[in-house]
Amino acid sequence: MIGPPPYRDIFFGILGDRMCLTIHEEALFTDCARRWMEDLSAREKTILTLRHGAKMSFEMIGQRDENLVTRERIRQILRRSERKLRHPARTRWLYPVATYTPSWVSRVRE
């Protein structure tokens, strides 16, 4: 396994099938995702991972949290972290992925 699961699961959840990727490509994408999320707090990363990676509901995440917060508070934290990730200063880490052509595409063109 390359990289910590939260980054890999969220990022590849967006990209779709990662079975077509080489180890080098997966490492590149995982590194981009790690850099993309590095300024988030641990709580924001956890909530993003549980919501998008594990597909848990707001209520389930709130019950799992050590402070037992409401689902509305979980929703607010999630929206704030998603807003941070969409900021132009953070999206620069996604450029290698947005402009990347998978290795199997070049083999098909030959």
C-alpha positions, -999 to 999 in steps of 0.1 A, spaced: 0 0 0 14 34 -10 6 64 12 -18 66 41 -53 53 34 -72 86 39 -54 103 10 -55 73 -12 -92 65 -6 -105 101 -11 -83 108 -41 -89 76 -59 -126 78 -50 -126 108 -72 -105 93 -100 -123 60 -102 -106 27 -111 -70 27 -100 -63 -9 -112 -50 6 -144 -23 26 -127 13 16 -123 30 18 -90 48 50 -101 14 66 -112 -2 57 -79 27 72 -60 24 104 -80 -14 107 -73 -10 98 -36 17 124 -32 -5 150 -49 -34 142 -26 -12 143 5 0 178 -5 -35 189 -14 -48 180 21 -18 188 42 -31 221 56 -63 205 69 -66 197 106 -66 161 118 -104 164 125 -111 177 90 -91 149 74 -109 123 95 -143 137 87 -135 139 50 -122 103 50 -152 89 68 -177 108 47 -161 102 12 -140 72 18 -161 51 41 -194 66 29 -206 72 65 -236 95 73 -232 127 93 -249 111 122 -226 80 122 -195 103 120 -208 124 149 -214 94 171 -179 81 163 -162 114 172 -148 115 207 -168 147 215 -201 132 203 -210 162 181 -242 167 162 -246 159 125 -251 196 118 -216 203 133 -201 175 112 -218 190 81 -203 224 89 -168 210 94 -171 190 62 -182 220 42 -154 242 57 -128 216 48 -142 212 13 -141 250 8 -105 250 19 -96 223 -6 -113 242 -35 -92 273 -28 -70 281 -58 -38 281 -37 -45 244 -28 -56 232 -63 -21 237 -77 -13 203 -62 -39 187 -85 -23 200 -117 -1 169 -123 -33 147 -121 -54 170 -142 -29 170 -170 -18 134 -167 -22 108 -194 -21 72 -180 6 49 -192 -19 25 -208 -32 53 -231 2 57 -247 5 20 -252 -29 19 -269 -20 47 -293 12 28 -305 
